[in-house]
Amino acid sequence: MNLEELEAARVAARLKTCLRATLNQTIDLVLLFNDPEYAIRRLNEIEQATTDEKLLDLVADVRARLLPQTVEPDEPKYDYRPHGRRG
């Protein structure tokens, strides 16, 4: 386990502890790390259920560490117009 993975595990453990204390809920850390759909769904549920700033910070931190960042391109990757003309 490298340093980055170790820190992600620590943050996830803090999330689990804070979640239990704040909302009396739990989260499956194995699924959180291995199932992106579970992670997305569960982190969204937690985010919607709380106003606790510490818990929200942990959710954002875990999301940034575990979930791939998707960025929409500003322009289409391929230009299918004749001769690549723009406009």
C-alpha positions in Angstrom: 0.0 0.0 0.0 1.5 3.3 -1.1 1.2 6.6 0.9 -1.7 7.8 -1.3 -3.7 4.7 -0.7 -2.9 4.8 3.1 -4.1 8.4 3.3 -7.3 7.5 1.4 -7.9 4.7 3.9 -7.4 7.1 6.8 -9.9 9.6 5.4 -12.4 6.9 4.7 -12.1 5.6 8.3 -12.7 9.1 9.6 -15.7 9.4 7.3 -17.1 6.1 8.8 -16.5 7.3 12.4 -18.0 10.7 11.7 -21.0 9.2 9.9 -21.8 7.0 12.8 -21.5 9.8 15.3 -23.5 12.4 13.2 -26.2 10.4 11.5 -26.0 7.0 13.2 -25.4 5.4 9.9 -22.6 3.2 8.6 -20.7 2.8 5.3 -19.1 -0.3 3.9 -15.5 0.6 3.3 -14.7 -2.4 1.1 -17.6 -1.5 -1.2 -16.6 2.2 -1.0 -13.1 1.4 -2.4 -14.1 -1.3 -4.9 -17.6 -0.4 -6.3 -17.7 3.1 -7.8 -21.5 2.9 -8.2 -21.9 2.2 -4.4 -19.5 5.0 -3.6 -21.3 7.6 -5.8 -24.7 6.6 -4.4 -23.7 6.4 -0.8 -21.7 9.6 -0.8 -24.6 11.4 -2.4 -27.0 10.1 0.2 -24.7 11.3 3.0 -24.3 14.7 1.4 -28.0 15.1 1.2 -28.7 13.9 4.7 -26.3 16.2 6.6 -25.5 19.8 7.2 -22.5 18.9 9.4 -19.5 20.7 7.9 -16.9 18.1 9.1 -18.9 15.3 7.5 -19.4 17.2 4.3 -15.6 17.9 4.1 -14.9 14.2 4.6 -17.4 13.3 1.8 -15.7 15.7 -0.5 -12.3 14.5 0.4 -13.2 10.8 -0.1 -15.0 11.6 -3.4 -11.9 13.4 -4.7 -9.6 10.5 -3.7 -11.7 7.6 -4.8 -13.8 8.6 -7.8 -12.4 9.4 -11.2 -12.8 13.0 -12.1 -14.8 13.5 -15.3 -14.3 16.7 -17.2 -16.4 17.6 -20.2 -14.4 18.9 -23.1 -14.9 22.5 -24.2 -15.1 21.5 -27.8 -16.0 18.2 -29.6 -13.0 15.8 -30.0 -13.8 15.3 -33.7 -15.1 17.8 -36.1 -17.4 16.0 -38.5 -18.2 19.0 -40.6 -16.9 19.0 -44.2 -13.3 19.9 -44.3 -13.3 20.7 -40.6 -14.7 24.1 -41.1 -15.8 25.9 -37.9 -18.7 28.2 -37.6 
